[in-house]
Amino acid sequence: MPITEILQKNADFYPNDCALVEINPKLEEQSRMTWREYSLIETSNYETYRQEITWGEFNKKANRFANLLLTRGIKKGDKVAILLMNCIEWLPIYFGILKTGALAVPLNYRYTADEIKYCLKLADADAIVFGPEFTGRVEEIYDRIPKVKTWLYVGADCPTFTESYDKLVSYCSTKAPDIKLTDDDEAAIYFSSGTTGFPKAILHKHRALMHSALTEQNHHSQTKNDVFLCMPPLYHTGAKMHWFGSLLVGGKTVILKGIKPEWIFKAISDEQCTIVWLLVPWAQDILDSIDRGDLKPEDYKLDQWRLMHIGAQPVPPSLIKRWKKIFPHHQYDTNYGLSESIGPGCVHLGVENIDKVGAIGKAGFGWQTKIVTPDGSEAKPHEVGELAVKGPGVMVCYYHDEKATNEVLKDGWLYTGDMAETDDDGFIYLVDRKKDVIISGGENLYPVQIEDFLRKNDAVKDVAVIGLPDARLGEIAAAIIEIKEGKTLTEDEVNEFCLDLPRYKRPRKIIFAEIPRNPTGKIEKPKLRKIYCGDSLVAQQNEIKN
């Protein structure tokens, strides 16, 4: 059953119940900056502090947009791109596209003009809907993508080269278009994180979207009374597929456009949120604010908060240990997934397995997993191999890229590129990305293991380990360390701290610098490699040898 039917059901059964709330906390001091300096989450100068819509209004908005697209010649199988910051219109627009039978194509809001053009061409986009933050970038490419015939603008002061979404949808019918959808119909194209070169286009069917909703609700037991706090970008599978659990039960969701700890606690308190999905840095910021006394939990209404879950990156066990001291009643879960597996949930820890913190868990609802060694056999416990997953959420293909598709899809299994191992109980532990393995003097070093160790140092806010070229060893491990505010740390202190590591695992170079992360919270190691060893490590090694 396509998820559009779930929206219609909610509108029929809960027409006057709140579906979405947008909270836009204002920065005390608005600094001048360009989109290139955007953080993962940004407040907006274009919206009010708080606005909400009911399930009935949500469905009507989606229907209006669907009917608008139909008047512009959009038909089943066409592609419509979304280039919007998180906002209350985002999800109705997404569902409006699906209701036409077209494919939704969400775009990363930190893309350059060239990246936007690249993705629109790769996805064969026929239309795009965008917000005021993107006017300059869109105007650069407007006349360079002839296939895109429809350009729609969300917001005030509509540019002359496009049409006003706000004005046009008001003239469209609120009745759902008579277009039949099946689970086998194509639904969306998502893009990979794009940490290496331009991103790949990932094609999914309606079956995958629906299964992600079922997986999320199965894992976290959402009910109609739960309130979900959503902060990560809606263009990525992570945030939206977690929200699908709320969609399935008709629960309220709060879209918070800001990640300051005090904003998060205020939203949880004011809106009585029960489920919060955090990225690791945000959880760390909350804990650090509490430790400093800047944030006092007792000043907020937090008793209803039942579940904190984390995804997108390995979770340091020390973080959860700290969290449980402050919030002992919280359920905790971590979820693993890729855009190629329709986001989180193909592997999950499970709220009942808090004693296994550090693992990503076992196969999620409706999923299968295996770990494959280099010779193609299934790995034994404690043997490192590549994690592969199989289930209804696996992508159809990389759109227009058969070679890349064949490299990762084999007999229905998606080879994730993540190196992992299981313990004696069958719980999966990530070791590292396959491409990130450091081979130093014939030894395989797995950066995540070193990073997890260094994060135990109280002065370390964030850390990334990469390989740097070395004349003797080929590669050495370098640790880039971001120090917590108010703390100090020297190279000698790091080296002394690392004495508890086996010698071959100790980083041979220490760099103190900020750690860049992509929109899904993952460390941008290609960017770090470019800064510290150039674009190609192999090329650097060859230069050293010569």
C-alpha positions as CSV (number, residue, x, y, z in Angstrom):
1,M,0.0,0.0,0.0
2,P,1.5,3.4,-1.0
3,I,2.0,5.8,1.9
4,T,-0.3,8.3,0.2
5,E,-3.1,6.1,1.4
6,I,-1.9,6.5,5.0
7,L,-2.1,10.3,4.6
8,Q,-5.6,10.0,3.3
9,K,-6.6,7.7,6.2
10,N,-5.2,10.2,8.7
11,A,-7.2,13.0,7.1
12,D,-10.4,10.9,7.2
13,F,-10.0,9.8,10.8
14,Y,-8.2,12.7,12.4
15,P,-9.0,15.8,10.2
16,N,-8.7,18.3,13.1
17,D,-5.8,16.8,14.9
18,C,-2.4,18.5,14.7
19,A,-0.1,16.8,12.2
20,L,2.9,19.2,11.8
21,V,4.3,22.0,13.9
22,E,7.1,24.2,12.7
23,I,9.2,26.1,15.3
24,N,11.6,28.6,14.0
25,P,13.7,30.0,16.9
26,K,15.3,33.3,16.0
27,L,19.0,33.9,16.5
28,E,19.6,36.6,19.0
29,E,22.1,38.2,16.7
30,Q,21.7,37.6,13.0
31,S,25.1,37.4,11.4
32,R,25.6,38.0,7.7
33,M,26.6,34.8,5.9
34,T,26.1,33.1,2.6
35,W,24.7,29.6,2.0
36,R,28.2,28.3,1.9
37,E,28.3,28.8,5.7
38,Y,25.0,27.1,6.4
39,S,25.0,24.7,9.3
40,L,23.1,21.4,9.1
41,I,20.0,23.2,10.5
42,E,19.3,26.8,10.1
43,T,16.7,29.2,11.4
44,S,14.8,31.2,8.8
45,N,14.1,34.9,8.3
46,Y,11.1,34.1,6.2
47,E,8.8,32.4,8.7
48,T,7.1,33.1,12.0
49,Y,8.1,31.5,15.3
50,R,5.4,28.8,15.3
51,Q,2.9,27.5,12.9
52,E,0.9,24.2,12.6
53,I,-1.4,22.3,10.3
54,T,-3.9,19.5,10.9
55,W,-4.0,16.2,9.1
56,G,-7.0,17.5,7.1
57,E,-5.0,20.6,6.0
58,F,-1.9,18.5,5.3
59,N,-3.9,16.3,2.9
60,K,-5.6,19.3,1.2
61,K,-2.2,21.0,0.7
62,A,-0.9,17.8,-0.9
63,N,-3.9,17.5,-3.2
64,R,-3.7,21.2,-4.2
65,F,-0.1,20.8,-5.2
66,A,-0.7,17.5,-7.0
67,N,-3.5,19.2,-9.1
68,L,-1.2,22.2,-9.8
69,L,1.5,19.8,-11.1
70,L,-1.1,18.1,-13.3
71,T,-2.0,21.5,-14.9
72,R,1.6,21.9,-15.8
73,G,1.7,18.6,-17.6
74,I,3.4,16.5,-14.9
75,K,2.3,12.9,-15.3
76,K,3.1,9.5,-13.8
77,G,6.8,8.7,-14.1
78,D,7.9,12.3,-14.4
79,K,10.4,13.7,-11.8
80,V,9.8,16.7,-9.6
81,A,12.7,18.1,-7.5
82,I,12.4,19.7,-4.1
83,L,14.9,22.3,-3.0
84,L,13.7,23.6,0.3
85,M,14.9,24.2,3.8
86,N,13.0,22.3,6.5
87,C,9.6,23.9,6.7
88,I,5.9,23.1,7.2
89,E,5.3,23.0,3.4
90,W,8.0,20.4,2.8
91,L,6.1,17.2,3.5
92,P,2.8,18.3,1.8
93,I,4.8,19.2,-1.3
94,Y,6.5,15.7,-1.2
95,F,3.1,14.0,-0.9
96,G,1.6,16.1,-3.6
97,I,4.3,14.9,-6.0
98,L,3.7,11.3,-5.0
99,K,-0.1,11.7,-5.5
100,T,0.5,12.6,-9.2
101,G,2.4,9.3,-9.7
102,A,5.6,11.4,-10.4
103,L,8.8,10.7,-8.5
104,A,9.9,13.1,-5.7
105,V,13.5,14.2,-6.0
106,P,14.7,15.9,-2.8
107,L,17.9,17.9,-3.1
108,N,20.5,18.8,-0.5
109,Y,20.2,22.5,0.4
110,R,24.0,22.9,0.6
111,Y,24.5,22.0,-3.1
112,T,26.3,24.5,-5.3
113,A,24.6,25.7,-8.4
114,D,26.6,23.2,-10.5
115,E,25.7,20.3,-8.2
116,I,22.0,21.3,-8.4
117,K,22.3,21.3,-12.2
118,Y,24.1,18.0,-12.2
119,C,21.4,16.3,-10.0
120,L,18.5,17.7,-12.0
121,K,20.0,16.4,-15.2
122,L,20.9,13.0,-13.7
123,A,17.4,12.5,-12.4
124,D,15.8,13.7,-15.7
125,A,13.8,16.3,-13.6
126,D,10.8,17.8,-15.3
127,A,10.0,20.4,-12.6
128,I,11.5,21.9,-9.5
129,V,10.0,23.7,-6.4
130,F,12.4,25.8,-4.4
131,G,12.5,28.4,-1.7
132,P,14.0,31.9,-1.3
133,E,17.3,30.7,0.0
134,F,18.1,29.2,-3.4
135,T,17.1,32.0,-5.7
136,G,20.7,32.9,-6.7
137,R,21.8,29.4,-7.3
138,V,18.7,28.5,-9.3
139,E,18.9,31.6,-11.4
140,E,22.5,30.6,-12.4
141,I,21.2,27.4,-13.9
142,Y,17.7,28.3,-15.0
143,D,18.4,28.4,-18.7
144,R,20.9,25.6,-18.7
145,I,18.5,22.7,-18.1
146,P,16.0,22.7,-20.9
147,K,14.2,19.6,-19.8
148,V,13.0,21.4,-16.6
149,K,9.9,23.2,-17.9
150,T,8.2,24.1,-14.5
151,W,9.9,26.2,-11.9
152,L,7.9,26.9,-8.8
153,Y,8.9,29.3,-6.0
154,V,7.7,28.9,-2.4
155,G,7.7,32.2,-0.5
156,A,7.1,35.9,-0.9
157,D,8.7,38.1,-3.6
158,C,8.6,35.5,-6.4
159,P,11.4,36.0,-9.0
160,T,10.3,36.9,-12.5
161,F,11.8,33.8,-14.0
162,T,9.6,31.4,-12.0
163,E,6.0,31.0,-10.8
164,S,4.5,31.4,-7.4
165,Y,3.6,28.2,-5.6
166,D,1.7,30.1,-2.9
167,K,-0.5,31.9,-5.4
168,L,-1.1,29.1,-7.8
169,V,-2.0,26.3,-5.3
170,S,-4.8,28.6,-3.9
171,Y,-6.7,28.1,-7.2
172,C,-6.3,24.3,-7.3
173,S,-8.8,21.7,-6.1
174,T,-8.5,20.1,-2.7
175,K,-9.8,16.8,-4.1
176,A,-7.3,14.0,-4.6
177,P,-6.4,13.3,-8.2
178,D,-7.7,10.0,-9.6
179,I,-4.3,8.4,-10.1
180,K,-3.8,4.7,-9.1
181,L,-0.6,3.9,-7.4
182,T,0.9,0.4,-6.6
183,D,3.8,-0.8,-4.5
184,D,5.7,-1.5,-7.7
185,D,5.4,2.1,-9.0
186,E,8.6,4.2,-8.8
187,A,8.3,6.8,-6.0
188,A,11.5,8.8,-5.4
189,I,15.1,9.5,-6.3
190,Y,17.4,10.2,-3.5
191,F,21.1,11.2,-3.7
192,S,24.0,9.7,-1.9
193,S,25.7,11.8,0.6
194,G,28.2,12.9,-2.0
195,T,31.3,12.6,0.1
196,T,33.3,11.4,-2.9
197,G,32.7,13.3,-6.1
198,F,29.2,14.1,-7.3
199,P,26.4,12.1,-5.7
200,K,24.7,9.0,-7.2
201,A,20.9,9.0,-7.9
202,I,19.2,6.3,-5.9
203,L,15.9,5.0,-7.2
204,H,13.2,3.6,-4.9
205,K,9.7,2.2,-5.3
206,H,6.6,2.9,-3.2
207,R,7.2,-0.5,-1.6
208,A,10.4,0.8,0.0
209,L,8.7,4.0,1.4
210,M,5.9,2.0,3.0
211,H,8.3,-0.6,4.4
212,S,10.3,2.1,6.1
213,A,7.2,3.3,7.8
214,L,6.4,-0.2,9.0
215,T,10.0,-0.7,10.2
216,E,10.1,2.5,12.2
217,Q,6.8,1.8,13.9
218,N,7.8,-1.8,14.7
219,H,11.1,-0.7,16.2
220,H,9.8,2.3,18.3
221,S,6.2,1.4,19.0
222,Q,4.7,4.8,18.1
223,T,1.2,5.4,19.1
224,K,-1.2,8.2,18.3
225,N,-0.2,10.0,21.5
226,D,3.5,10.1,20.7
227,V,5.0,13.4,19.6
228,F,8.1,13.3,17.4
229,L,10.7,16.0,17.4
230,C,12.4,16.2,14.0
231,M,15.5,18.3,13.4
232,P,17.6,16.6,10.6
233,P,17.1,17.7,7.0
234,L,13.9,16.4,5.4
235,Y,15.6,15.9,2.0
236,H,17.5,13.0,3.5
237,T,16.0,9.6,4.1
238,G,17.0,9.6,7.7
239,A,14.7,12.3,9.1
240,K,11.8,11.5,6.8
241,M,11.7,7.8,7.3
242,H,11.8,8.2,11.1
243,W,8.8,10.5,10.7
244,F,7.0,7.9,8.7
245,G,6.4,6.1,12.0
246,S,4.4,9.1,13.2
247,L,2.6,9.2,9.8
248,L,1.5,5.6,10.2
249,V,-0.2,6.2,13.5
250,G,-1.4,9.8,12.9
251,G,0.9,11.3,15.6
252,K,2.0,14.9,15.9
253,T,5.5,15.9,14.6
254,V,7.4,19.0,15.5
255,I,9.9,20.4,12.9
256,L,12.5,22.4,14.9
257,K,14.7,24.7,12.8
258,G,17.6,24.9,15.2
259,I,19.9,22.6,17.3
260,K,20.9,24.7,20.3
261,P,20.4,22.6,23.4
262,E,18.1,25.2,25.0
263,W,16.0,25.3,21.8
264,I,15.7,21.5,21.8
265,F,14.7,21.4,25.5
266,K,12.2,24.2,25.1
267,A,10.6,22.5,22.1
268,I,10.4,19.1,24.0
269,S,8.9,20.9,27.0
270,D,6.4,23.2,25.2
271,E,5.2,20.6,22.7
272,Q,5.4,17.7,25.1
273,C,7.6,15.6,22.7
274,T,8.0,11.9,23.6
275,I,10.5,10.8,20.9
276,V,13.6,12.7,19.8
277,W,16.1,11.7,17.2
278,L,19.5,13.2,17.8
279,L,22.8,13.1,15.9
280,V,25.8,12.4,18.1
281,P,27.2,16.0,18.1
282,W,23.8,17.3,19.3
283,A,23.6,14.8,22.1
284,Q,27.1,15.7,23.1
285,D,26.2,19.4,23.1
286,I,23.3,18.8,25.4
287,L,25.3,16.8,27.8
288,D,28.1,19.4,27.8
289,S,25.6,22.2,28.4
290,I,24.2,20.3,31.3
291,D,27.7,19.7,32.7
292,R,28.6,23.4,32.5
293,G,25.3,24.4,34.1
294,D,24.1,26.3,31.1
295,L,21.2,23.9,30.7
296,K,19.1,22.8,33.7
297,P,16.7,19.9,32.9
298,E,14.6,20.7,36.0
299,D,13.6,24.0,34.3
300,Y,11.7,22.1,31.6
301,K,8.8,19.6,31.4
302,L,10.6,16.5,30.2
303,D,8.9,13.6,32.1
304,Q,7.0,12.6,29.0
305,W,10.2,12.1,26.9
306,R,10.5,8.3,26.6
307,L,12.8,7.6,23.7
308,M,16.1,9.0,22.5
309,H,17.6,7.4,19.5
310,I,20.6,8.1,17.4
311,G,21.7,7.2,13.8
312,A,24.0,8.2,11.0
313,Q,27.3,7.4,12.7
314,P,28.8,5.1,15.3
315,V,27.7,6.0,18.8
316,P,30.4,6.1,21.5
317,P,29.3,4.0,24.5
318,S,30.7,6.6,26.8
319,L,28.1,9.1,25.5
320,I,25.1,6.8,26.3
321,K,26.6,6.1,29.7
322,R,26.6,9.8,30.4
323,W,23.1,10.2,29.0
324,K,21.6,7.4,31.1
325,K,23.1,9.0,34.3
326,I,21.0,12.2,33.6
327,F,18.0,10.5,31.9
328,P,17.8,7.0,33.5
329,H,14.2,6.5,32.4
330,H,14.9,7.1,28.7
331,Q,14.7,4.2,26.2
332,Y,17.6,4.2,23.8
333,D,18.0,2.9,20.3
334,T,20.4,3.3,17.5
335,N,19.6,2.7,13.8
336,Y,21.8,1.9,10.9
337,G,21.0,2.4,7.2
338,L,21.9,4.0,4.0
339,S,19.9,6.0,1.4
340,E,20.3,2.8,-0.7
341,S,18.3,0.9,2.0
342,I,15.7,3.7,2.2
343,G,17.4,5.1,5.3
344,P,17.6,3.9,8.9
345,G,16.3,0.6,10.2
346,C,17.8,-2.2,8.1
347,V,19.9,-2.8,11.3
348,H,18.9,-1.6,14.7
349,L,20.0,-2.1,18.3
350,G,16.5,-2.4,19.9
351,V,15.4,-0.6,23.0
352,E,15.7,-3.8,25.0
353,N,19.4,-4.2,24.3
354,I,20.9,-1.2,26.1
355,D,23.6,-3.6,27.4
356,K,24.9,-3.8,23.9
357,V,25.6,-0.1,23.3
358,G,28.4,0.1,20.8
359,A,26.8,-2.4,18.5
360,I,24.5,-1.2,15.7
361,G,22.3,-4.2,16.4
362,K,20.8,-7.0,14.4
363,A,18.7,-7.2,11.2
364,G,15.7,-4.8,11.4
365,F,12.1,-5.6,10.8
366,G,11.7,-7.4,7.5
367,W,15.4,-7.3,6.8
368,Q,18.2,-9.8,6.5
369,T,21.9,-9.2,7.1
370,K,25.2,-11.0,6.5
371,I,28.9,-10.2,6.7
372,V,31.0,-11.3,3.8
373,T,34.7,-11.9,3.8
374,P,37.0,-11.0,0.9
375,D,36.8,-14.5,-0.5
376,G,33.0,-14.4,-0.6
377,S,32.2,-16.6,2.4
378,E,30.1,-15.6,5.4
379,A,32.2,-14.3,8.2
380,K,32.4,-16.1,11.6
381,P,31.9,-14.2,14.8
382,H,34.6,-11.7,15.4
383,E,35.8,-12.0,11.8
384,V,35.8,-8.7,9.9
385,G,34.0,-8.5,6.5
386,E,31.6,-6.3,4.5
387,L,28.1,-5.9,5.8
388,A,25.4,-6.8,3.3
389,V,21.6,-6.3,3.8
390,K,18.5,-7.5,2.0
391,G,14.9,-6.5,2.3
392,P,12.0,-4.6,0.8
393,G,13.8,-1.3,1.2
394,V,16.7,-2.0,-1.0
395,M,17.0,0.4,-3.9
396,V,16.0,-0.5,-7.5
397,C,19.3,0.8,-8.8
398,Y,21.6,3.8,-9.1
399,Y,19.6,5.7,-11.8
400,H,21.5,5.8,-15.1
401,D,24.5,4.0,-13.6
402,E,24.5,0.3,-14.3
403,K,28.2,-0.2,-13.5
404,A,27.8,1.3,-10.0
405,T,24.6,-0.6,-9.4
406,N,26.2,-4.0,-10.3
407,E,29.1,-3.2,-7.9
408,V,26.8,-3.0,-4.9
409,L,23.7,-5.1,-5.8
410,K,24.2,-8.9,-6.0
411,D,21.3,-11.4,-5.9
412,G,19.1,-8.9,-4.1
413,W,21.8,-8.1,-1.5
414,L,23.0,-4.6,-1.0
415,Y,26.7,-4.5,-0.2
416,T,27.0,-1.5,2.1
417,G,30.8,-0.8,1.9
418,D,30.9,-0.9,5.7
419,M,33.3,-3.3,7.4
420,A,31.7,-5.1,10.4
421,E,31.9,-8.0,12.7
422,T,29.5,-9.8,15.0
423,D,29.9,-10.9,18.6
424,D,29.0,-14.3,20.0
425,D,25.4,-13.2,20.4
426,G,25.1,-12.1,16.7
427,F,25.1,-8.3,17.3
428,I,26.8,-6.4,14.6
429,Y,29.6,-3.9,15.3
430,L,30.8,-1.5,12.7
431,V,34.6,-1.5,12.1
432,D,34.8,1.1,9.4
433,R,34.0,2.0,5.8
434,K,35.8,-0.4,3.5
435,K,37.4,2.5,1.6
436,D,38.6,4.1,4.9
437,V,40.8,1.1,6.0
438,I,44.3,2.3,6.6
439,I,47.1,-0.1,5.6
440,S,50.1,0.8,7.7
441,G,53.2,-1.4,7.4
442,G,51.0,-4.3,6.3
443,E,48.6,-3.9,9.3
444,N,45.0,-3.0,8.7
445,L,43.9,-0.1,10.9
446,Y,40.2,0.6,11.3
447,P,39.8,4.3,12.1
448,V,36.5,4.0,13.9
449,Q,38.2,1.8,16.6
450,I,40.8,4.5,17.2
451,E,38.2,7.3,17.1
452,D,36.1,5.5,19.7
453,F,39.1,5.2,21.9
454,L,40.0,8.9,21.6
455,R,36.5,10.0,22.3
456,K,36.9,8.6,25.8
457,N,39.2,11.6,26.6
458,D,37.1,14.2,28.4
459,A,38.7,17.0,26.4
460,V,37.8,15.6,23.0
461,K,34.7,17.0,21.4
462,D,35.1,15.2,18.1
463,V,37.7,13.2,16.3
464,A,38.5,11.8,12.8
465,V,41.3,9.4,11.9
466,I,42.6,9.3,8.3
467,G,45.5,7.8,6.6
468,L,48.4,10.0,5.6
469,P,51.2,8.9,3.2
470,D,54.5,7.7,4.7
471,A,57.7,6.7,3.0
472,R,58.3,3.7,5.2
473,L,54.9,2.4,6.1
474,G,52.9,3.4,3.1
475,E,50.3,5.1,5.4
476,I,50.2,6.3,8.9
477,A,47.1,7.0,11.1
478,A,46.6,10.7,11.7
479,A,44.1,11.9,14.3
480,I,42.3,15.2,13.7
481,I,41.0,16.3,17.1
482,E,38.4,19.0,17.9
483,I,38.8,20.1,21.5
484,K,35.8,20.9,23.7
485,E,35.1,24.5,24.6
486,G,36.8,25.4,27.8
487,K,39.2,22.5,27.7
488,T,42.8,22.2,26.8
489,L,44.7,19.3,25.2
490,T,48.3,19.0,24.0
491,E,49.9,16.5,21.6
492,D,52.0,15.0,24.5
493,E,48.8,14.5,26.5
494,V,47.1,12.7,23.5
495,N,50.2,10.5,23.0
496,E,50.2,9.6,26.7
497,F,46.5,8.9,26.6
498,C,47.0,6.5,23.6
499,L,49.5,4.4,25.5
500,D,46.5,2.1,26.4
501,L,46.1,1.3,22.7
502,P,48.2,-1.4,21.0
503,R,51.3,0.3,19.5
504,Y,50.3,-0.3,15.9
505,K,46.9,1.4,16.5
506,R,48.3,4.6,18.0
507,P,48.0,7.6,15.7
508,R,51.4,8.8,14.6
509,K,50.3,12.3,13.9
510,I,48.0,14.6,15.9
511,I,46.3,17.6,14.3
512,F,44.0,20.0,16.3
513,A,41.3,21.3,14.1
514,E,37.5,21.4,13.5
515,I,35.9,18.2,12.2
516,P,33.7,18.7,9.2
517,R,30.5,16.6,8.9
518,N,28.1,16.1,6.1
519,P,24.3,16.7,6.3
520,T,23.7,13.2,7.7
521,G,26.2,13.7,10.5
522,K,29.0,11.6,9.0
523,I,32.6,12.8,9.1
524,E,33.7,14.2,5.7
525,K,36.9,12.2,5.4
526,P,37.4,13.0,1.7
527,K,37.4,16.7,2.7
528,L,40.0,16.0,5.4
529,R,42.1,14.0,3.1
530,K,42.1,16.8,0.6
531,I,43.2,19.3,3.2
532,Y,46.0,17.1,4.7
533,C,47.2,14.9,1.9
534,G,45.7,16.1,-1.3
535,D,43.0,14.6,-3.5
536,S,44.7,11.2,-4.0
537,L,46.5,9.4,-1.2
538,V,48.0,6.9,-3.8
539,A,49.4,9.8,-5.8
540,Q,51.0,11.2,-2.6
541,Q,52.5,7.8,-1.8
542,N,53.9,7.5,-5.2
543,E,55.5,11.0,-4.9
544,I,57.1,10.0,-1.6
545,K,58.5,6.8,-3.1
546,N,59.9,8.6,-6.0
